[in-house]
Amino acid sequence: MKEFQGQQQVTLAPDAHLLQPLLEHARTNPTKPLFSHRAGDRFESLTAADIVRTVRRLARGLISLGVEPGQRIALMSKTRVEWVLLDYAILAAGATTVPIYETSSADQVEWILKDSEAVAAFFETDHLHALYRQSADRLPACRHTFVIDQAALEHLQQRGDTVDEARLDERLSQLRTDHLATLIYTSGTTGRPRGCELSHGNIRVNALQVMAHTGSVLTAEDRAFLFLPLAHALAKILFLAAVEKGNLVAFATSPGKLTEELAMVRPTWFGTVPRVLEKVFQTAQQKAEQAGRGRVFDMAQKVAIQYSRERSAGRAALTTRLQHALFDRLVYRKLREVLGGQVRFIVSGGGPLPEWLNHFYNGLGVKAFEGYGMTETSPVLTINAADANRIGTVGQPLPGTTVRIADDGEILVKGPQVFKGYWNNAEATQRALTPDGWLQTGDLGSLDEQGYLRITGRKKEILVTAAGKNVAPGPLEDRLREHPLVSQAMVVGEGKPFVAALITIDTGAFNNWARKNGKAGQPLESLVEDAALRAEVNQAVEAANRTVSRAESIRKFVILPHDFTIERNELTPSLKVKRHIVSNHYAQLIEHLYARGGGD
């Protein structure tokens, strides 16, 4: 058993809460721009005073509805400035925010509203409100619903003008660190979503822990760009850390406009998940190939990775530095412009960031700080920092956070950011928390002598083949996705004679490949058994197999006719594969893989 505790401590006063940084900015620097949102062809800013004024009116509007402290209010919307205004207002009224992903199904919406006993709900669009209406008669607790796109905020503010300011001040004065701030329902990679109870203290201390650990990397002059879903704990904590520091936070409008809006905002940092960084890389690679510069790009990629590895080990060789300077003019500068041109660092979480990709961005001149956590921990437990960055690990524990590796390799954690438990689910809470207060993460890992944590797998995802061989699917899947043609991959083999894989194809890369191979215009569905396409994908399989033993290697694979999607409930909002859903969707195909026999 090995254990490491983050240095220092971060403490809060008993009356600390999540609105305090915002209120303090409005008091000391009311004209300071804090939020920015798109209006036509530009981004408009809201000052601290503007924001607090709006939040207070919204909160009074909630009070006018009869919302009482401790009651739950649901919020179903993509990331936008209205999301945080409503969230702050819900907290100011003493209530608890229950975020719902805008990609959730009608069944999931019903479950979350029913389980949380939400008394009111905000939906971004009429379409999302329609999901609620399918089960409205089974949700008697939810007495008020609003549609953001149908002037919900304006209507609520007008109601708020009828409520005395003193009633809101009283609610604010009663907020405490142990008051429940949010119920975030787990994305449900296994079973029904469970509501994680996170208090004002859990979340506020986590934002301060992140800031203390990362030190001077974040300055008050920085600009953040937010495009991850705010229903995800990672986006929420990065937003709150930015507010604590006084950063201007710009809200993206949609993933499809990401490149356009990065150029408009020119942020100095943003948070993301690994799949987004993979897609940025693959898109740049595809464009280089289309322009006949594929070989130059490949050379630039290798030099960037080599430069980063050598710098991480001490100092880059002269030859490497010269090559890096050349490719900085030819390639790297253009890629930095894709990210807005001024990004100094990226925070990556929500899943493992491939080591080679981290080195690539580092060599590009954009540091990617990988961290680790879970919804139950508000969410950050460990993170790399500017002066303590070990690529290939997820960093050291945050201040006041203890990480322990159990005898079976499971990561156990303690800290002030660890949740209270699961809402209405004492049994699940008891399974998650040991009697002496350790949270059992379900992840497998190792700690080095300096306390850097390396994630080695997921306890529940370990496959045990018919021969009794334990196989961690994650590393194999990461290597498969390194190939430009591969979008997603899921390794299977539980109780089977060998390991196999389901592989999906990246649309942009496929179109390039089809043109080069005389198959332009042919749909992917007609080519999943094509010998040339399978030979190309087999290169990815062979590369992955070189990293494991023969018993762990992928013996067979199938190319699927379409990608995994959030809409079919195959991916979480952070783009992680839901194994049990995909396994059910393709159960017959998986059985057919093994029914063919062999494996050699």
C-alpha positions as a printed NumPy array, in Angstrom:
array([[  0.   ,   0.   ,   0.   ],
       [  1.398,   3.389,  -1.023],
       [  0.134,   6.824,  -0.042],
       [  0.882,  10.474,  -0.84 ],
       [ -0.665,  13.698,   0.483],
       [ -0.713,  17.036,  -1.28 ],
       [  1.268,  19.766,   0.438],
       [ -0.339,  22.719,   2.253],
       [ -3.984,  22.966,   3.204],
       [ -6.866,  25.015,   1.88 ],
       [ -9.391,  26.   ,   4.517],
       [-12.719,  27.793,   4.355],
       [-14.686,  29.77 ,   6.908],
       [-17.961,  28.072,   7.952],
       [-19.973,  30.716,   6.093],
       [-18.033,  30.45 ,   2.823],
       [-20.095,  29.795,  -0.299],
       [-19.861,  29.819,  -4.087],
       [-21.244,  33.306,  -4.687],
       [-18.625,  35.089,  -2.6  ],
       [-15.983,  35.594,  -5.333],
       [-18.59 ,  37.053,  -7.69 ],
       [-19.984,  39.352,  -5.004],
       [-16.484,  40.459,  -4.062],
       [-15.627,  41.386,  -7.669],
       [-18.818,  43.437,  -7.866],
       [-17.941,  45.204,  -4.618],
       [-14.294,  46.001,  -5.361],
       [-14.267,  46.345,  -9.156],
       [-17.856,  46.609, -10.442],
       [-16.878,  47.529, -14.025],
       [-14.576,  44.526, -14.435],
       [-15.703,  42.358, -17.412],
       [-16.177,  38.768, -16.213],
       [-18.422,  37.021, -18.762],
       [-18.481,  37.249, -22.53 ],
       [-21.076,  35.822, -24.919],
       [-21.569,  35.941, -28.648],
       [-23.87 ,  38.508, -30.194],
       [-23.792,  38.24 , -33.976],
       [-20.258,  38.647, -35.282],
       [-18.704,  39.669, -31.968],
       [-18.528,  38.803, -28.284],
       [-20.136,  41.141, -25.747],
       [-19.001,  41.397, -22.136],
       [-20.911,  41.57 , -18.88 ],
       [-19.346,  43.382, -15.958],
       [-19.291,  42.112, -12.392],
       [-21.972,  44.641, -11.461],
       [-24.154,  43.624, -14.445],
       [-23.907,  39.966, -13.472],
       [-24.705,  40.443,  -9.794],
       [-27.631,  42.71 , -10.633],
       [-29.091,  40.066, -12.963],
       [-28.414,  37.201, -10.556],
       [-30.134,  39.027,  -7.713],
       [-33.237,  39.74 ,  -9.817],
       [-33.379,  36.097, -10.95 ],
       [-32.962,  34.848,  -7.385],
       [-35.772,  37.095,  -6.182],
       [-37.858,  35.72 ,  -9.041],
       [-37.304,  32.204,  -7.688],
       [-38.323,  33.364,  -4.219],
       [-41.51 ,  34.813,  -5.728],
       [-42.333,  31.316,  -7.01 ],
       [-42.176,  29.973,  -3.475],
       [-38.791,  28.274,  -3.814],
       [-37.454,  27.454,  -0.354],
       [-33.839,  26.898,   0.806],
       [-32.688,  23.339,   0.153],
       [-35.153,  22.637,  -2.648],
       [-33.834,  21.364,  -5.963],
       [-34.125,  23.151,  -9.32 ],
       [-33.169,  21.435, -12.579],
       [-31.24 ,  23.131, -15.37 ],
       [-31.113,  21.471, -18.808],
       [-29.133,  23.459, -21.325],
       [-25.917,  23.513, -23.283],
       [-23.127,  25.775, -22.075],
       [-24.141,  29.424, -22.395],
       [-24.031,  32.52 , -20.218],
       [-27.654,  32.016, -19.131],
       [-26.631,  28.67 , -17.563],
       [-24.292,  30.292, -15.05 ],
       [-26.639,  33.213, -14.363],
       [-29.399,  30.768, -13.438],
       [-27.022,  28.572, -11.453],
       [-25.856,  31.523,  -9.376],
       [-29.467,  32.626,  -8.876],
       [-30.526,  29.164,  -7.691],
       [-27.674,  29.146,  -5.171],
       [-28.43 ,  32.698,  -4.035],
       [-32.   ,  31.664,  -3.261],
       [-30.577,  28.917,  -1.053],
       [-31.652,  26.157,  -3.431],
       [-29.695,  23.356,  -5.123],
       [-28.904,  23.133,  -8.841],
       [-29.583,  19.829, -10.611],
       [-27.857,  19.985, -14.021],
       [-29.129,  17.762, -16.831],
       [-27.157,  17.227, -20.031],
       [-28.976,  18.595, -23.059],
       [-28.261,  15.251, -24.766],
       [-30.226,  13.286, -22.157],
       [-33.159,  11.104, -23.207],
       [-36.746,  11.566, -22.027],
       [-36.296,   8.588, -19.699],
       [-33.164,  10.121, -18.15 ],
       [-34.881,  13.496, -17.722],
       [-37.804,  11.845, -15.971],
       [-35.517,   9.837, -13.682],
       [-33.418,  12.837, -12.612],
       [-36.423,  15.099, -12.021],
       [-38.199,  12.362, -10.077],
       [-35.2  ,  11.242,  -8.036],
       [-34.141,  14.8  ,  -7.138],
       [-37.744,  15.897,  -6.476],
       [-37.022,  19.109,  -8.366],
       [-39.656,  21.776,  -7.731],
       [-38.814,  23.739, -10.882],
       [-36.893,  23.194, -14.106],
       [-35.316,  25.342, -16.809],
       [-35.014,  23.969, -20.347],
       [-32.993,  25.652, -23.054],
       [-35.362,  25.003, -25.957],
       [-38.923,  23.92 , -26.73 ],
       [-37.474,  20.607, -27.912],
       [-35.931,  19.903, -24.512],
       [-39.079,  21.057, -22.752],
       [-41.   ,  18.537, -24.852],
       [-38.921,  15.744, -23.295],
       [-40.189,  16.861, -19.895],
       [-43.787,  17.054, -21.086],
       [-43.699,  13.348, -21.954],
       [-43.592,  12.554, -18.233],
       [-44.986,  15.74 , -16.669],
       [-48.016,  13.968, -15.204],
       [-45.669,  11.643, -13.305],
       [-43.679,  14.525, -11.799],
       [-46.034,  16.315,  -9.394],
       [-43.179,  17.962,  -7.451],
       [-42.058,  19.956, -10.501],
       [-44.514,  22.846, -10.298],
       [-42.775,  25.407, -12.535],
       [-41.004,  24.992, -15.876],
       [-39.372,  27.613, -18.087],
       [-37.828,  27.697, -21.575],
       [-34.669,  29.82 , -21.77 ],
       [-35.145,  30.585, -25.471],
       [-38.691,  31.793, -24.723],
       [-37.622,  34.786, -22.572],
       [-37.518,  32.758, -19.342],
       [-34.865,  34.951, -17.738],
       [-36.672,  38.154, -18.596],
       [-39.924,  36.811, -17.166],
       [-38.247,  35.627, -13.964],
       [-36.473,  38.955, -13.46 ],
       [-39.75 ,  40.82 , -13.792],
       [-41.252,  38.582, -11.118],
       [-38.206,  39.24 ,  -8.976],
       [-38.803,  42.968,  -9.001],
       [-41.847,  42.357,  -6.786],
       [-39.73 ,  40.766,  -4.015],
       [-37.938,  42.885,  -1.421],
       [-34.117,  42.861,  -1.614],
       [-33.947,  42.145,   2.118],
       [-35.508,  38.688,   1.624],
       [-32.672,  37.737,  -0.726],
       [-30.037,  39.212,   1.589],
       [-31.381,  36.995,   4.344],
       [-31.048,  33.895,   2.128],
       [-27.462,  34.832,   1.238],
       [-26.545,  35.391,   4.889],
       [-27.713,  31.875,   5.747],
       [-25.487,  30.056,   3.214],
       [-22.851,  27.748,   4.727],
       [-20.113,  25.495,   3.433],
       [-22.09 ,  22.354,   4.294],
       [-25.197,  23.447,   2.375],
       [-25.926,  21.346,  -0.693],
       [-24.977,  23.294,  -3.833],
       [-25.583,  20.75 ,  -6.581],
       [-26.736,  17.252,  -7.37 ],
       [-24.713,  16.11 , -10.361],
       [-25.987,  12.857, -11.775],
       [-23.285,  10.516, -12.982],
       [-23.3  ,   9.979, -16.725],
       [-24.28 ,   6.351, -16.293],
       [-21.496,   4.345, -17.939],
       [-22.989,   1.572, -15.775],
       [-26.618,   1.468, -14.633],
       [-28.947,   4.344, -13.702],
       [-27.426,   7.766, -12.987],
       [-26.853,   8.517,  -9.302],
       [-26.97 ,  11.999,  -7.834],
       [-23.661,  13.081,  -6.297],
       [-24.229,  15.47 ,  -3.382],
       [-21.702,  18.298,  -3.574],
       [-21.779,  21.099,  -1.025],
       [-20.727,  24.74 ,  -1.369],
       [-17.625,  23.784,   0.619],
       [-16.757,  20.775,  -1.556],
       [-16.812,  22.795,  -4.765],
       [-15.389,  26.079,  -3.48 ],
       [-12.437,  24.377,  -1.791],
       [-11.722,  22.411,  -4.952],
       [-11.485,  25.591,  -7.025],
       [ -9.071,  27.035,  -4.448],
       [ -7.089,  23.778,  -4.32 ],
       [ -6.613,  23.858,  -8.095],
       [ -5.468,  27.474,  -7.971],
       [ -3.06 ,  26.833,  -5.084],
       [ -1.56 ,  23.796,  -6.797],
       [ -1.126,  25.371, -10.226],
       [  0.407,  28.521,  -8.739],
       [  1.276,  31.417, -11.009],
       [  0.198,  29.732, -14.255],
       [ -3.17 ,  31.523, -13.987],
       [ -3.102,  35.326, -13.867],
       [ -5.884,  37.857, -13.392],
       [ -5.38 ,  39.019, -17.004],
       [ -6.054,  35.596, -18.521],
       [ -9.033,  34.894, -20.78 ],
       [-10.802,  31.555, -20.573],
       [-12.927,  29.909, -23.249],
       [-15.661,  27.548, -22.064],
       [-17.173,  24.969, -24.402],
       [-17.417,  21.819, -22.269],
       [-20.93 ,  21.129, -20.926],
       [-21.473,  22.918, -17.621],
       [-23.474,  19.909, -16.444],
       [-20.05 ,  18.201, -16.242],
       [-18.14 ,  18.795, -13.008],
       [-14.879,  19.561, -14.866],
       [-16.366,  22.502, -16.766],
       [-17.994,  23.795, -13.6  ],
       [-14.779,  23.796, -11.535],
       [-12.712,  25.403, -14.304],
       [-15.35 ,  28.121, -14.642],
       [-15.345,  28.745, -10.895],
       [-11.536,  28.863, -10.75 ],
       [-11.611,  31.484, -13.51 ],
       [-14.136,  33.543, -11.546],
       [-12.055,  33.233,  -8.366],
       [ -9.094,  34.67 , -10.279],
       [-11.126,  37.323, -12.062],
       [-10.607,  35.966, -15.578],
       [-12.873,  36.963, -18.437],
       [-14.82 ,  33.797, -19.361],
       [-16.148,  33.551, -22.925],
       [-18.953,  31.057, -23.594],
       [-18.924,  29.063, -26.825],
       [-22.148,  28.743, -28.805],
       [-21.691,  25.265, -30.335],
       [-18.96 ,  22.676, -31.043],
       [-19.334,  23.307, -34.771],
       [-18.193,  26.914, -34.312],
       [-15.273,  26.108, -32.038],
       [-12.486,  27.094, -34.457],
       [-14.318,  30.253, -35.542],
       [-14.929,  31.391, -31.973],
       [-11.439,  30.54 , -30.734],
       [-10.199,  33.014, -33.345],
       [-12.719,  35.627, -32.145],
       [-12.017,  35.24 , -28.412],
       [ -8.264,  34.485, -28.618],
       [ -8.255,  32.875, -25.161],
       [ -5.099,  32.277, -23.157],
       [ -6.417,  28.987, -21.755],
       [ -9.326,  26.568, -21.862],
       [-10.391,  23.211, -20.496],
       [-11.104,  20.211, -22.66 ],
       [-11.354,  16.446, -22.862],
       [ -8.761,  14.296, -24.683],
       [-11.023,  13.452, -27.617],
       [-11.268,  17.133, -28.608],
       [ -7.463,  17.422, -28.663],
       [ -7.281,  14.252, -30.749],
       [ -9.794,  15.68 , -33.238],
       [ -7.897,  18.977, -33.554],
       [ -4.735,  17.021, -34.336],
       [ -6.463,  14.684, -36.814],
       [ -8.183,  17.561, -38.618],
       [ -4.862,  19.377, -39.035],
       [ -3.256,  16.167, -40.281],
       [ -6.043,  15.595, -42.819],
       [ -5.839,  19.175, -44.123],
       [ -2.083,  18.821, -44.541],
       [ -2.567,  15.629, -46.572],
       [ -5.221,  17.271, -48.758],
       [ -2.806,  20.138, -49.47 ],
       [ -0.015,  17.708, -50.387],
       [  1.922,  18.536, -47.215],
       [  1.279,  15.312, -45.337],
       [  4.935,  14.356, -45.201],
       [  5.935,  17.757, -43.803],
       [  3.234,  17.495, -41.144],
       [  4.37 ,  13.995, -40.137],
       [  7.954,  15.203, -39.773],
       [  6.781,  18.211, -37.739],
       [  4.788,  15.889, -35.483],
       [  7.827,  13.718, -34.772],
       [ 10.044,  16.727, -34.073],
       [  7.468,  18.291, -31.717],
       [  7.237,  15.081, -29.709],
       [ 11.008,  14.606, -29.66 ],
       [ 11.562,  18.232, -28.639],
       [  9.1  ,  17.878, -25.761],
       [ 10.608,  14.594, -24.573],
       [ 14.142,  15.983, -24.616],
       [ 13.101,  19.193, -22.859],
       [ 11.245,  17.181, -20.225],
       [ 14.415,  15.168, -19.616],
       [ 16.587,  18.288, -19.341],
       [ 17.633,  20.052, -22.541],
       [ 16.849,  19.481, -26.21 ],
       [ 19.745,  18.623, -28.508],
       [ 20.993,  21.303, -30.901],
       [ 19.746,  19.393, -33.966],
       [ 16.309,  19.02 , -32.408],
       [ 16.174,  22.728, -31.534],
       [ 17.077,  23.72 , -35.085],
       [ 14.463,  21.394, -36.572],
       [ 11.913,  22.689, -34.067],
       [ 12.616,  26.306, -35.039],
       [ 12.096,  25.435, -38.713],
       [  8.809,  23.646, -38.126],
       [  7.639,  26.418, -35.825],
       [  7.612,  28.71 , -38.865],
       [  6.158,  26.09 , -41.206],
       [  3.62 ,  24.249, -39.041],
       [  3.398,  24.986, -35.32 ],
       [  2.547,  28.661, -35.63 ],
       [ -0.42 ,  27.818, -37.881],
       [ -1.67 ,  25.201, -35.433],
       [ -1.468,  27.656, -32.551],
       [ -3.598,  30.036, -34.644],
       [ -6.232,  27.291, -34.933],
       [ -6.435,  27.458, -31.124],
       [ -6.816,  31.227, -31.228],
       [ -3.169,  32.24 , -31.396],
       [ -2.647,  33.144, -27.737],
       [ -3.326,  29.92 , -25.809],
       [ -0.586,  29.295, -23.232],
       [ -2.026,  26.2  , -21.628],
       [ -4.887,  23.713, -21.736],
       [ -6.374,  21.718, -18.87 ],
       [ -7.32 ,  18.193, -19.914],
       [ -9.529,  15.856, -17.92 ],
       [-12.463,  13.498, -18.198],
       [-10.314,  10.646, -19.512],
       [ -6.723,   9.649, -20.295],
       [ -4.707,  11.942, -22.565],
       [ -2.354,   9.843, -24.73 ],
       [  1.24 ,  10.575, -23.756],
       [  2.389,  11.158, -27.347],
       [ -0.421,  13.7  , -27.862],
       [  0.52 ,  15.574, -24.681],
       [  4.127,  15.747, -25.911],
       [  2.889,  16.948, -29.315],
       [  0.989,  19.909, -27.841],
       [  3.851,  20.652, -25.48 ],
       [  6.246,  20.674, -28.454],
       [  3.78 ,  22.893, -30.285],
       [  4.193,  25.51 , -27.571],
       [  0.893,  24.884, -25.758],
       [  1.221,  23.087, -22.445],
       [ -1.499,  20.523, -21.74 ],
       [ -1.878,  19.966, -18.007],
       [ -3.539,  16.609, -17.452],
       [ -5.493,  15.994, -14.277],
       [ -7.599,  13.301, -12.671],
       [-10.813,  13.243, -10.705],
       [-14.432,  12.211, -10.698],
       [-17.825,  13.775, -10.115],
       [-17.76 ,  12.476,  -6.538],
       [-14.678,  14.601,  -5.819],
       [-15.958,  17.977,  -7.12 ],
       [-14.075,  16.792,  -9.351],
       [-10.281,  17.375,  -9.235],
       [ -7.962,  15.153,  -7.16 ],
       [ -4.621,  15.517,  -8.932],
       [ -3.24 ,  17.737, -11.685],
       [  0.019,  18.594, -13.344],
       [  1.284,  22.159, -12.97 ],
       [  3.744,  24.449, -14.741],
       [  6.536,  23.795, -12.24 ],
       [  5.534,  20.165, -11.602],
       [  4.538,  18.597, -14.899],
       [  5.317,  14.951, -15.569],
       [  3.788,  13.966, -18.901],
       [  2.32 ,  10.47 , -18.798],
       [  0.972,  11.015, -15.294],
       [ -2.087,  12.901, -14.045],
       [ -0.009,  14.945, -11.627],
       [  0.32 ,  15.143,  -7.868],
       [ -2.487,  15.322,  -5.276],
       [ -3.995,  18.74 ,  -4.635],
       [ -3.389,  20.466,  -1.281],
       [ -5.07 ,  18.565,   1.54 ],
       [ -5.797,  15.596,  -0.737],
       [ -4.483,  12.137,   0.09 ],
       [ -4.158,   9.437,  -2.566],
       [ -3.601,   5.826,  -1.535],
       [ -3.002,   2.771,  -3.697],
       [ -4.7  ,  -0.286,  -2.194],
       [ -3.163,  -3.739,  -2.305],
       [ -5.222,  -4.628,  -5.388],
       [ -4.104,  -1.433,  -7.165],
       [ -7.324,   0.554,  -6.654],
       [ -6.984,   4.295,  -6.071],
       [ -8.449,   5.439,  -2.739],
       [ -8.763,   9.131,  -1.876],
       [ -9.544,  11.501,   0.975],
       [ -9.924,  15.257,   0.966],
       [-12.277,  18.188,   1.624],
       [-13.58 ,  17.982,  -1.951],
       [-14.935,  14.43 ,  -1.525],
       [-18.72 ,  14.317,  -1.76 ],
       [-21.255,  13.734,   1.005],
       [-22.756,  10.7  ,  -0.695],
       [-25.345,   9.688,  -3.276],
       [-28.778,  11.292,  -3.074],
       [-31.463,   8.887,  -1.829],
       [-29.029,   5.973,  -2.105],
       [-27.435,   4.999,   1.196],
       [-26.474,   1.58 ,  -0.135],
       [-24.437,   3.045,  -3.005],
       [-22.848,   5.543,  -0.603],
       [-21.748,   2.751,   1.724],
       [-20.241,   0.85 ,  -1.205],
       [-18.307,   3.929,  -2.337],
       [-17.005,   5.144,   1.042],
       [-15.111,   2.929,   3.468],
       [-15.998,   3.137,   7.191],
       [-12.903,   5.292,   7.78 ],
       [-13.811,   7.752,   5.021],
       [-11.813,   6.657,   1.962],
       [-13.551,   7.01 ,  -1.394],
       [-13.034,   3.927,  -3.544],
       [-12.62 ,   5.346,  -7.044],
       [-12.831,   2.106,  -8.997],
       [ -9.742,   3.19 , -10.958],
       [ -6.399,   1.422, -10.883],
       [ -3.137,   3.316, -10.582],
       [  0.353,   3.703,  -9.221],
       [  2.251,   6.424,  -7.355],
       [  5.913,   7.231,  -7.833],
       [  8.219,   8.533,  -5.104],
       [  7.301,  12.175,  -5.808],
       [  3.579,  11.439,  -5.61 ],
       [  2.803,  11.587,  -9.33 ],
       [ -0.2  ,   9.394, -10.072],
       [ -0.405,   7.198, -13.151],
       [ -3.762,   5.681, -14.143],
       [ -3.38 ,   2.082, -15.305],
       [ -6.983,   1.02 , -15.823],
       [-10.523,   0.829, -14.583],
       [-11.22 ,  -1.899, -12.019],
       [-14.641,  -2.764, -13.419],
       [-13.426,  -2.596, -17.016],
       [-10.695,  -5.202, -16.661],
       [-11.538,  -8.027, -19.038],
       [-10.848, -11.594, -17.988],
       [-10.581, -13.902, -20.989],
       [-11.611, -17.551, -20.973],
       [ -7.949, -18.402, -20.386],
       [ -7.962, -16.284, -17.214],
       [ -5.83 , -13.456, -18.637],
       [ -6.563,  -9.962, -17.233],
       [ -6.67 ,  -7.337, -19.985],
       [ -6.959,  -3.547, -19.487],
       [ -8.858,  -2.261, -22.555],
       [ -8.077,   1.451, -22.088],
       [ -4.406,   1.468, -23.21 ],
       [ -5.224,  -0.632, -26.278],
       [ -8.08 ,   1.706, -27.221],
       [ -5.862,   4.768, -26.766],
       [ -3.288,   3.32 , -29.169],
       [ -5.938,   2.414, -31.732],
       [ -7.244,   5.994, -31.759],
       [ -3.779,   7.29 , -32.591],
       [ -4.349,   6.157, -36.182],
       [ -5.912,   8.932, -38.301],
       [ -8.655,   6.659, -39.638],
       [ -9.838,   5.503, -36.213],
       [-12.442,   7.601, -34.428],
       [-13.48 ,   5.314, -31.556],
       [-12.604,   1.802, -30.429],
       [-13.958,  -0.606, -27.865],
       [-12.045,  -3.726, -26.858],
       [-14.098,  -6.804, -25.935],
       [-13.285, -10.295, -24.698],
       [-14.821, -10.874, -21.264],
       [-15.025, -14.676, -20.864],
       [-14.029, -15.162, -24.49 ],
       [-11.091, -17.122, -25.911],
       [ -9.327, -14.002, -27.214],
       [ -9.463, -10.206, -27.339],
       [-11.3  ,  -8.44 , -30.171],
       [-12.262,  -4.861, -30.996],
       [-15.096,  -2.782, -32.427],
       [-13.662,   0.104, -34.447],
       [-15.348,   3.196, -35.894],
       [-13.959,   5.368, -38.676],
       [-13.302,   9.114, -38.644],
       [-15.411,  10.712, -41.387],
       [-12.862,  13.303, -42.539],
       [ -9.993,  10.826, -42.643],
       [-12.189,   8.308, -44.487],
       [-13.025,  10.802, -47.224],
       [ -9.313,  11.486, -47.765],
       [ -8.531,   7.774, -47.798],
       [-11.367,   7.054, -50.246],
       [-10.096,   9.679, -52.711],
       [ -6.551,   8.298, -52.57 ],
       [ -7.758,   4.737, -53.074],
       [-10.116,   5.32 , -55.988],
       [-13.258,   4.899, -53.878],
       [-14.444,   8.503, -53.697],
       [-18.182,   8.802, -53.252],
       [-18.644,   5.306, -51.907],
       [-20.297,   5.276, -48.471],
       [-18.484,   3.793, -45.515],
       [-21.337,   1.314, -45.02 ],
       [-20.415,  -0.387, -48.305],
       [-16.692,  -0.61 , -47.47 ],
       [-16.555,  -2.04 , -43.944],
       [-15.329,  -5.35 , -45.388],
       [-13.135,  -3.731, -48.042],
       [ -9.703,  -5.374, -48.052],
       [ -7.786,  -2.098, -48.505],
       [ -9.658,  -0.352, -45.678],
       [ -9.205,  -3.33 , -43.369],
       [ -5.501,  -3.433, -44.2  ],
       [ -5.186,   0.24 , -43.225],
       [ -7.057,  -0.259, -39.942],
       [ -5.017,  -3.406, -39.277],
       [ -1.936,  -1.181, -39.061],
       [ -3.555,   0.501, -36.05 ],
       [ -4.319,  -2.895, -34.526],
       [ -0.745,  -4.089, -35.029],
       [  0.632,  -0.888, -33.477],
       [ -1.595,  -1.396, -30.42 ],
       [ -0.635,  -5.061, -30.168],
       [  3.052,  -4.193, -30.023],
       [  2.434,  -2.604, -26.607],
       [  1.012,  -5.752, -24.953],
       [  1.694,  -9.457, -24.594],
       [  0.414, -12.03 , -27.077],
       [ -2.359, -13.082, -24.68 ],
       [ -3.587,  -9.472, -24.424],
       [ -3.377,  -8.671, -28.14 ],
       [ -6.35 ,  -8.006, -30.417],
       [ -6.866, -11.056, -32.648],
       [ -9.936,  -9.884, -34.557],
       [-11.668,  -6.612, -35.251],
       [-14.771,  -5.357, -36.994],
       [-15.252,  -1.977, -38.661],
       [-18.623,  -0.474, -37.803],
       [-20.652,   1.376, -40.467],
       [-21.071,   4.493, -38.282],
       [-19.465,   6.186, -35.305],
       [-20.548,   5.958, -31.666],
       [-22.667,   8.978, -30.729],
       [-24.039,  10.774, -27.695],
       [-27.485,  10.777, -29.342],
       [-27.609,   6.966, -29.348],
       [-26.43 ,   7.016, -25.73 ],
       [-23.171,   5.287, -26.72 ],
       [-20.924,   8.119, -25.488],
       [-20.96 ,  10.187, -22.322],
       [-20.959,  13.999, -22.732],
       [-17.177,  13.86 , -22.164],
       [-16.988,  11.439, -25.139],
       [-16.158,   8.293, -23.195],
       [-17.602,   5.058, -24.539],
       [-20.482,   3.575, -22.536],
       [-19.355,  -0.027, -22.676],
       [-22.547,  -1.688, -21.519],
       [-24.645,   0.302, -24.029],
       [-22.327,  -0.42 , -26.964],
       [-22.114,  -4.077, -25.922],
       [-25.911,  -4.283, -26.015],
       [-26.199,  -2.455, -29.331],
       [-23.714,  -4.766, -31.007],
       [-24.302,  -7.969, -29.038],
       [-25.015, -10.063, -32.132],
       [-22.027,  -8.667, -33.985],
       [-19.739,  -9.439, -31.027],
       [-21.065, -12.996, -30.829],
       [-20.526, -13.346, -34.569],
       [-16.892, -12.299, -34.136],
       [-16.325, -15.231, -31.823],
       [-18.622, -17.606, -33.69 ],
       [-16.216, -17.402, -36.64 ],
       [-13.706, -19.198, -34.436],
       [ -9.964, -18.918, -34.59 ],
       [ -8.4  , -15.664, -33.559],
       [ -5.098, -16.284, -35.254]])
